[in-house]
Structure formats: structure tokens, C-alpha cells
Amino acid sequence: MRGLICDDHPLMREALAGAMRDRWPSLALAQAVDFPSAWTLAEAGADLCLIDLDMPGAPPLDGLAGLRARAPDAILVVVTALTDEGVLEAVRSCGVATVLSKNTEAAALLDAIALHAPALEAQEASRLPRRQQEVLNGLSEGLTNKEIARRLGISPATVKIHVARLSTWLRAANRTDAVVRAQRARLL
């Protein structure tokens, strides 16, 4: 998958890029500082666009329309500091997947992106080691660590390590949450 971060503030662009690379290491990311460069990059190929509405080069709705025209199948996620409900309502009617505030916490932002772009999680699934996939399958069946260990011929301590790694990777609070997140990401 190819992503595009559109924001005229370097710190915001880099923060978003860093968070996204941490969660989806194989996501190819481009960055744009204004709407004209965003349009050019979107035309070159973008599956997901994170867009700040308040960028140089075009009014917000024209900027979005330009992105939609150049990347008609891309998932558009608006991340903005704008609070004008009239503008935000108009933005929501432009075919964006979601509109998020720049005050949103990073984890919630990434979860919202994953919800609207499940292919991101599925793309990373191909990077999931075979043994962790087997442990995840056991979790989805409701097996205990001992039962998974017996099935796989490994120690319960090794299963515990795999469960911890899976929980971290999926950003899950517990085993049940790990299964729910894995199902949402089409890992099961």
C-alpha cells in the first residue's frame, strides 16, 4: 500500500509518518506540503491520504476535490485543527472516510485509520511469523497457553512470549482484544 501525508507543518508530517511507519512498516509513505504537490503525488499513486484541510494552494473543499479526482479509489482521512461545523459538514460530504481532530491521541488516530483501511493490517499480516500465526489461531479458539503449547509442541513460556508480542503488535489490551483486533484486520 501507498500512503500520502498532506500537511504544511513539518513537525506534524513527521509525527504522523513516524507513527504510521511504527505500526505499518511496509507502508510506502510520501509527504506533501501543499495541495498542488499533494495532487501530483496522489496522481502518482496513493491508496490512503491523510489530509490537513488548512494547507496552501487551494481552499479545503477544492483541495479535497482535487485529491479525489486524482486518486478516486484512495481512502481519504482528514486530520484537522479546523472546528467550523459548516466546513466540517461539507468535508464529510466529499467522500472522506473520516474527519479527525489534530487533538486526537496517536493510538486512536491509528486505530481509526486501520478501521477505514483494513488492508494496512492485512498487509502486515504477511509479515507475521508462522509460529505467531499459529498461536493467534489458538487464541481465537479460546485455548489456554498450556493447550496451545501442547498443540504446537512448545513450552507454555514460549507461548506466553508469542502472546505478549502479538498483543504489542496488535496494540491489544488482553487476549480477547487481540483476537478481536486480529479479526478486524483479517488475520484470522
Phi, psi and omega in degrees: 000153179239130180245157179224124177255121183244104179202138182275358178259116183304319182297318179295315179302312182293322178296314178297315181298316180297316179297318181291321178294324178298318183278321182233078186302332182270003178285123175279126184241136171242160181229140179235143182257350179204170183296317179302318178290328177296318179298316181298313181293322179296321180295328179287346177131113176211131177263336183217129178236124171261123191232128167272132182286331186265071180238155176293158172105339180188152171295156185310310184291323176293321178299315177296317180299321178295320177294315181298319181294325184271339178222071188298335182261359182289150173274120181258123178239118180268129176236108191221158173262353179295142181235001180295109184300326178297315179294315183296323178294318177296322179297316181300332181274005182264014178083022176277150181288319180198158175240122182239148177281149174291352176276354180295138177293149185304315182298319179292322177298313180295321177296321178294319177297314181299323179298320182270346180228066183299341178297335177299313180292320180295323178299320180286339181299327180295344179267355181287122179302149183307314183295321178293326176295320178295319178294318178300319177299319178296319177300319182294337177271359179081018181284150175280169177301320180296319180293320178294317180300315179299315181298320186267352180071035178232173182280154175301328178295322178292321177298317180300320178296315179298319179297318179296318179294317178298316180298318178295312183297321180274354183057045184263145180281332182199184183299315180297316178297323178298317179294316179299314180294323178294320177295317179299325180272006179060038176271347180239000000 
